[in-house]
Amino acid sequence: MRKMLLAAISRVLQGPAATAAAAGRTGAVSEASRVMVASRNYTDFANEATFEIKKCDLHRLEEGPSTTAVLTREEGLHYYKTMQTIRRMELKSDQLYKQKIIRGFCHLYDGQEACCVGLEVAIKPTDHVITAYRVHGFAYARGVPVRTILAELTGRKGGCAKGKGGSMHMYTKNFYGGNGIVGAQVPLGAGIALACKYFGKNEVCLTLYGDGAANQGQIFETYNMAALWKLPCVFICENNRYGMGTSVERAAASTDYYKRGDFIPGLRVDGMDVLSVREATKFATEYCRAGKGPILMELQTYRYHGHSMSDPGISYRTREEIQEVRSKSDPITLLKDRMINNNLASIEELKEIDVAVRKEIEEAAQFATTDPEPPLEELGHHIYFNEPPFEVRGPNQWIKYKSVS
């Protein structure tokens, strides 16, 4: 094995021509590179590294999250694979939509991956999450497989909501969707937090909404109730700078969303950095678990696609603006550079993850386009949980469906 490895290294150093001659085919260079990568021992990498992260802006807090973050090699690889999977899944969704395989509303999450991943890795599986309709990334982070998400998007039986929810309505254990009415999930999140407190569980609810929903009156009503009852609720505004096609500056008299709770403490976080989001979320959840009541987080992030698939995303912002964010603040690139520069991973290793992710996405897309659609007679199923079957009226009074829990 050692002789084979030395021979492979020698061929690479001699250049492509010598390698091709020795191997008899042009693919020998990549094969030799693969052998070298495979032979690299885990002891060649650092186990962990410490990074400086951006200091959070604070409201009604004397101190905030740490400005340093420790990242282990294992964590880094997990974060990278998760964010890359979400990015590729969203790009595949875009492709399927343009092929008219996915229909209806569809809101993509590419660019914002650090938010859902940073939030998820900082909480416990028993904690709760509820968000708006840009939901695919959260569904995956909470444990829904890619094939199940794509099957839901294509309206197939194998989808996480049996093909009946589509892009905006995805659910799994301790994840409550996926809500289409702007801002309406925020009172529901406070209700989940109330249940956590009522049952005496040391759990929290992450309640997410966008900058566009931040001006909704029901959100301020919810702030008031949550503060009065000291609910373990982390309100999180994902500020991607545009509510549909309106910039935050044109929509809000105050764009300091982390201060909107007034009497509720808040912090503004770099939402393009998965480590910043993770550390801020740890801080916020510890605050809630200590019985201090709700806290508000503003995640400053950016979406690469338009608001929805009907929005090209360049009528109210320039291509140059999007490209600048991609080149300077992309969450996946930021993590990748940190890992490589601090010897937590190699370029070749991350490329292998990229290849594996693409393969997983393609297989998931194949399932999502071949899985059967749910039969029409199941249209009324699953309206209620654990209830006896009952009849549901269809599009007109002569059509009836049976609802089964």
Long-range contacts (C-beta under 8 A, 24 or more apart in sequence): 4-35, 5-35, 5-36, 5-39, 8-32, 8-35, 8-36, 9-36, 12-36, 33-348, 36-348, 37-346, 37-348, 37-349, 37-352, 40-346, 44-343, 45-73, 45-343, 45-344, 45-345, 45-346, 46-73, 46-342, 46-343, 46-344, 47-72, 47-73, 48-72, 48-73, 48-344, 49-338, 49-342, 49-343, 49-344, 51-275, 51-338, 51-342, 53-270, 53-273, 53-275, 53-276, 53-279, 54-270, 54-273, 54-276, 56-267, 56-268, 56-269, 56-276, 56-280, 57-258, 57-267, 57-268, 58-265, 58-266, 58-267, 59-256, 59-258, 59-259, 59-261, 59-265, 59-266, 59-267, 59-296, 60-263, 60-264, 60-265, 60-266, 61-265, 61-266, 61-267, 64-267, 64-280, 64-283, 65-267, 65-269, 65-276, 65-279, 65-280, 65-282, 65-283, 66-279, 66-283, 69-275, 69-276, 69-278, 69-279, 71-275, 71-338, 71-339, 71-344, 72-344, 73-339, 73-344, 73-345, 75-121, 76-335, 76-338, 76-339, 76-344, 76-345, 77-339, 77-345, 77-349, 77-353, 78-121, 79-117, 79-121, 79-274, 79-335, 80-332, 80-335, 80-336, 80-339, 80-345, 80-350, 80-353, 81-353, 81-356, 81-357, 82-113, 82-117, 82-140, 82-141, 83-113, 83-114, 83-117, 83-274, 83-331, 83-332, 83-335, 84-332, 84-353, 84-354, 84-357, 85-140, 85-146, 85-357, 85-360, 85-361, 86-110, 86-113, 86-116, 86-117, 86-136, 86-137, 86-140, 86-141, 87-113, 87-332, 88-357, 88-358, 88-361, 89-136, 89-140, 89-146, 89-149, 89-150, 89-361, 89-364, 90-136, 90-137, 90-305, 92-150, 92-361, 92-362, 92-364, 92-365, 93-136, 93-150, 93-153, 94-305, 94-309, 96-150, 96-153, 96-154, 96-365, 96-368, 96-369, 97-309, 101-154, 101-369, 102-153, 102-154, 102-167, 103-155, 104-166, 104-167, 105-133, 105-166, 105-167, 105-168, 105-180, 105-308, 105-309, 106-153, 106-166, 106-167, 106-308, 106-309, 107-133, 107-134, 107-135, 107-167, 107-168, 107-307, 107-308, 107-309, 108-134, 108-136, 108-303, 108-304, 108-305, 108-309, 109-134, 109-135, 109-136, 109-137, 109-303, 110-303, 110-304, 110-305, 111-240, 111-301, 111-302, 111-303, 111-304, 111-305, 111-325, 111-326, 111-330, 111-331, 112-137, 112-238, 112-240, 112-271, 112-301, 112-302, 112-303, 112-331, 113-137, 113-274, 113-331, 113-332, 114-271, 114-272, 114-273, 114-274, 114-276, 114-277, 114-301, 114-331, 114-334, 114-335, 115-238, 115-271, 115-277, 115-299, 115-301, 116-140, 116-141, 117-141, 117-274, 117-277, 118-273, 118-274, 118-275, 118-276, 118-277, 118-278, 118-280, 118-281, 119-206, 119-236, 119-277, 119-278, 119-281, 121-274, 121-278, 122-277, 122-278, 122-279, 122-281, 122-282, 122-285, 123-204, 123-206, 123-281, 123-285, 124-203, 125-174, 126-174, 126-201, 126-203, 127-174, 127-203, 127-204, 127-205, 127-206, 127-285, 128-174, 128-175, 128-176, 128-189, 128-192, 128-193, 128-196, 128-203, 128-204, 128-205, 128-206, 129-174, 129-175, 129-176, 129-205, 129-206, 129-208, 130-175, 130-176, 130-177, 130-179, 130-185, 130-188, 130-189, 130-192, 130-205, 130-206, 130-207, 130-208, 131-177, 131-178, 131-179, 131-185, 131-208, 131-209, 132-179, 132-182, 132-183, 132-185, 132-208, 132-209, 132-210, 132-213, 133-167, 133-168, 133-178, 133-179, 133-180, 134-210, 134-238, 134-303, 135-167, 135-168, 135-169, 135-170, 135-177, 135-178, 136-167, 136-170, 138-175, 138-208, 139-170, 139-171, 139-172, 139-175, 139-178, 142-172, 142-173, 142-174, 142-175, 143-172, 143-173, 143-175, 144-170, 144-172, 144-175, 145-364, 146-360, 146-361, 146-364, 147-363, 147-364, 147-367, 147-368, 149-364, 150-364, 150-365, 150-367, 150-368, 151-367, 151-368, 151-371, 153-368, 154-368, 154-369, 154-371, 155-373, 155-374, 156-368, 156-371, 156-372, 156-373, 156-374, 157-371, 157-372, 157-373, 157-374, 158-367, 158-368, 158-371, 162-374, 162-378, 162-381, 162-382, 163-373, 163-374, 164-374, 164-379, 164-382, 182-212, 182-213, 182-216, 183-209, 183-213, 183-216, 183-218, 183-219, 184-218, 185-209, 186-213, 186-216, 186-218, 186-219, 186-222, 186-235, 187-218, 187-221, 187-222, 189-222, 189-233, 189-235, 190-222, 190-225, 190-226, 190-231, 190-233, 192-233, 193-226, 193-231, 193-232, 193-233, 193-294, 194-229, 194-231, 196-231, 196-232, 197-229, 197-230, 197-231, 197-232, 202-289, 203-232, 204-232, 204-233, 204-234, 204-285, 204-288, 204-289, 205-232, 205-233, 205-234, 206-234, 206-236, 206-281, 207-233, 207-234, 207-235, 207-236, 208-236, 208-237, 208-238, 209-235, 209-236, 209-237, 209-238, 210-237, 210-238, 210-239, 210-240, 210-243, 211-237, 211-238, 211-239, 211-240, 211-241, 211-242, 211-243, 211-248, 211-251, 211-252, 211-255, 211-257, 212-242, 212-243, 212-244, 212-246, 212-251, 213-243, 214-239, 214-252, 214-257, 214-260, 215-251, 215-252, 219-260, 220-260, 223-260, 223-261, 223-262, 223-263, 223-264, 223-294, 223-296, 226-264, 226-293, 226-294, 227-261, 227-263, 227-264, 227-293, 227-294, 229-293, 230-291, 230-292, 230-293, 230-294, 231-293, 231-294, 232-288, 232-289, 232-291, 232-293, 232-294, 233-288, 233-294, 234-281, 234-284, 234-285, 234-288, 234-294, 234-295, 234-296, 234-297, 235-261, 235-264, 235-294, 235-295, 235-296, 235-297, 236-296, 236-297, 236-298, 236-299, 237-296, 237-297, 237-298, 237-299, 238-271, 238-299, 238-301, 239-271, 239-298, 239-299, 239-300, 239-301, 240-301, 240-302, 240-303, 241-302, 242-303, 242-307, 242-316, 242-317, 244-307, 244-311, 245-307, 245-311, 245-315, 245-316, 246-316, 247-316, 247-317, 256-298, 257-296, 257-298, 258-296, 258-297, 258-298, 260-296, 261-294, 261-296, 264-293, 264-294, 264-295, 264-296, 265-295, 265-296, 266-295, 266-296, 266-297, 266-298, 267-295, 267-296, 267-297, 267-298, 268-297, 268-298, 268-300, 269-297, 269-298, 269-299, 269-300, 270-300, 271-299, 271-300, 271-301, 272-300, 272-301, 272-302, 272-329, 272-330, 272-331, 272-334, 273-331, 273-334, 274-331, 274-334, 274-335, 302-329, 377-401, 377-402, 378-404, 381-405
